[in-house]
């Protein structure tokens, strides 16, 4: 299954461009200025190859050998930086009475410039949630939004608090079978899914050592905004992350 998010890419070298971001629940792909990028998160895009014209014959050119391609972007190592990325991610809301409503989760991510010592000088993201249907959708104003933070985890915690008690998110972040590695996580796409060993995960509770004992047996890592047929609502305080 593949989800497609509409969005934009912008930098101060070549301006703004509409893009589409493809997600399969664990990885991301997009094409910017004719160049394909892939990543596991919204902040680790790596150039893979120029977008291929289906009529062309022969292998595509190596992007690493294209000065024009590199002049159009800035990189921290192999990863895209010094840019602004937006995306509109479809997401479901669950109401107390059991109804579901479609919504949009708007991402605004700003990646700073590379530094001489490695890394980038800033990285800030914010999320805004809006209804995708009903009378509220016409207003186009968010019903919840986060401050500028460092991760989807922090942003979605803020948004869930603003939605309660009328609504909750229906996605992996709000699932009762997901958690993060106790040693920390990146900004997106590093949720551990325990749908294959649900009873053992629930029994681990908030015990870090109990979670670590079963961590390598997880079903895999998923994106916070993904959802599968085995979703179950997360109770307050559940699991290691609460």
C-alpha positions in Angstrom: 0.0 0.0 0.0 1.3 3.4 -1.0 0.1 6.8 0.3 0.9 10.0 -1.6 1.2 13.4 0.2 1.0 16.7 -1.6 3.6 19.2 -0.5 6.2 21.8 -1.4 10.0 22.1 -1.4 11.7 25.5 -1.1 15.2 26.9 -0.9 16.9 30.3 -1.5 18.7 29.0 -4.6 15.9 28.0 -7.0 12.7 28.9 -5.2 9.6 26.9 -4.5 8.3 23.8 -6.2 5.2 21.6 -5.7 6.1 18.0 -5.0 4.5 14.7 -4.1 5.8 12.5 -1.4 5.2 8.7 -1.5 5.1 6.7 1.7 4.8 3.0 2.2 4.7 3.2 6.0 8.4 2.8 6.6 10.1 4.8 3.8 9.6 8.0 1.8 10.3 9.0 -1.8 9.9 12.2 -3.7 11.2 13.9 -6.9 12.5 17.5 -6.7 13.7 19.4 -9.8 13.8 16.1 -11.7 16.0 14.3 -9.1 14.7 11.4 -7.0 15.3 11.4 -3.3 14.5 8.7 -0.7 14.7 8.5 3.0 13.2 7.0 6.2 12.4 10.3 7.7 11.5 13.8 6.5 15.0 15.0 7.4 17.3 12.4 5.9 16.6 12.7 2.1 19.4 11.3 0.0 19.7 11.8 -3.8 19.2 8.5 -5.6 19.0 9.3 -9.3 17.5 11.7 -11.8 13.8 11.0 -12.5 13.6 8.8 -15.5 11.8 9.7 -18.7 10.1 6.4 -19.7 11.0 7.0 -23.4 14.7 7.3 -22.7 17.0 4.4 -23.5 19.9 3.3 -21.3 20.7 3.9 -17.7 20.1 7.3 -16.1 23.1 9.5 -15.4 24.8 9.3 -12.1 23.5 12.3 -10.1 26.8 12.4 -8.2 28.6 13.4 -11.4 26.1 16.2 -12.3 27.4 19.6 -11.1 24.1 21.2 -12.0 22.2 18.9 -9.8 24.5 19.6 -6.8 24.4 23.4 -7.4 20.6 23.2 -7.0 20.8 21.7 -3.5 22.8 21.8 -0.3 23.8 18.7 1.6 25.0 17.7 5.0 27.0 14.7 4.0 24.6 12.8 1.7 21.5 14.4 3.2 19.5 17.3 1.9 19.5 20.5 4.0 19.2 24.3 4.0 15.6 24.1 2.8 11.9 24.1 3.8 9.6 21.2 3.2 5.8 21.1 3.6 3.4 18.2 3.3 -0.3 17.5 3.8 -0.7 14.0 5.3 -4.2 12.4 5.4 -5.1 11.1 8.9 -8.2 9.9 10.6 -9.7 11.1 13.9 -11.7 8.9 16.2 -14.6 10.5 18.1 -15.9 9.4 21.5 -19.1 8.0 20.0 -17.1 5.8 17.7 -17.4 7.9 14.5 -14.4 8.6 12.4 -13.6 11.9 10.6 -11.0 12.5 7.9 -8.4 15.2 8.6 -5.2 16.7 7.2 -2.0 16.9 9.2 0.0 19.7 7.8 3.8 19.5 8.2 6.2 22.4 8.0 9.8 21.4 8.4 12.8 23.8 8.2 16.3 22.2 7.8 19.2 24.5 8.5 22.5 24.9 6.8 25.5 22.5 7.2 28.1 23.4 9.8 31.8 23.0 9.7 31.8 20.5 12.6 29.1 18.3 11.0 25.3 18.3 11.2 23.1 21.3 10.5 22.6 24.5 12.5 18.9 24.1 13.1 16.0 21.8 12.5 12.4 22.7 13.5 9.1 21.2 12.6 5.5 22.1 13.4 2.2 20.3 12.7 -1.3 21.7 12.2 -4.4 19.5 12.1 -7.5 20.5 10.0 -10.7 18.7 9.1 -10.8 17.4 5.6 -14.6 17.2 5.4 -17.7 18.7 6.9 -18.5 22.4 7.6 -15.3 23.0 9.5 -13.2 22.1 6.4 -14.5 25.1 4.5 -13.0 27.4 7.1 -9.5 25.9 6.4 -8.4 26.8 9.9 -6.5 24.3 12.1 -8.3 22.7 15.0 -5.0 21.9 16.7 -1.4 22.9 16.1 1.9 22.3 17.7 4.7 24.8 18.5 8.0 24.5 16.7 9.6 21.3 18.1 12.2 18.7 17.3 10.1 15.7 16.5 6.7 14.3 15.4 6.6 12.7 18.9 6.6 16.1 20.6 4.3 17.7 18.1 1.7 14.9 18.2 1.7 14.9 22.0 0.6 18.6 21.9 -2.0 17.9 19.2 -3.5 15.0 21.1 -3.9 17.1 24.2 -5.7 19.8 22.2 -8.1 17.3 20.7 -9.0 15.5 23.9 -11.6 14.6 24.9 -13.7 15.1 21.8 -11.3 13.3 19.4 -8.1 11.3 19.2 -5.8 10.4 16.4 -6.2 7.1 14.7 -2.6 6.3 13.6 0.4 4.4 14.8 1.4 7.2 17.2 -1.9 6.8 19.0 -1.9 3.0 18.9 -1.6 0.9 22.0 1.0 -1.4 20.4 3.6 1.1 19.5 6.6 2.6 21.4 10.0 4.2 21.0 13.4 2.8 21.7 14.3 3.9 25.3 17.6 5.3 24.0 15.9 8.0 21.9 14.5 8.4 18.4 14.7 10.7 15.4 12.1 13.1 14.2 9.9 10.6 12.3 9.5 7.0 11.2 11.2 5.2 14.2 8.1 3.9 16.0 8.5 0.3 17.1 5.4 -1.8 16.3 4.6 -4.7 18.6 1.5 -6.0 16.9 3.1 -9.4 16.5 3.6 -9.8 20.3 0.8 -7.7 21.8 0.4 -9.5 25.1 4.1 -9.3 25.9 4.3 -5.6 25.0 1.3 -4.8 27.2 2.8 -6.7 30.1 6.1 -4.7 29.8 4.2 -1.6 31.0 6.5 1.3 31.7 9.5 -0.9 32.6 12.4 0.1 30.3 14.2 -3.1 30.9 11.1 -5.2 30.1 10.7 -3.3 26.9 14.3 -3.8 25.9 14.0 -7.6 26.4 11.3 -7.8 23.7 12.5 -4.9 21.5 14.3 -7.0 18.9 11.3 -9.1 18.4 9.1 -6.2 17.3 7.3 -6.5 14.0 9.3 -3.6 12.6 9.5 0.2 12.6 6.7 2.3 11.3 5.8 6.0 10.7 3.8 7.8 13.3 1.2 8.8 10.8 0.6 5.3 9.4 -2.2 3.0 10.4 -2.9 -0.7 9.9 -5.9 -3.0 10.5 -4.6 -4.1 13.9 -4.8 -0.6 15.3 -6.0 -0.4 18.9 -6.5 2.9 20.8 -3.8 3.8 23.3 -4.8 4.3 26.9 -3.3 7.2 28.8 0.0 6.2 30.5 0.3 3.0 28.5 3.7 1.5 27.7 7.1 2.9 28.3 6.4 6.3 26.5 3.1 6.8 28.3 
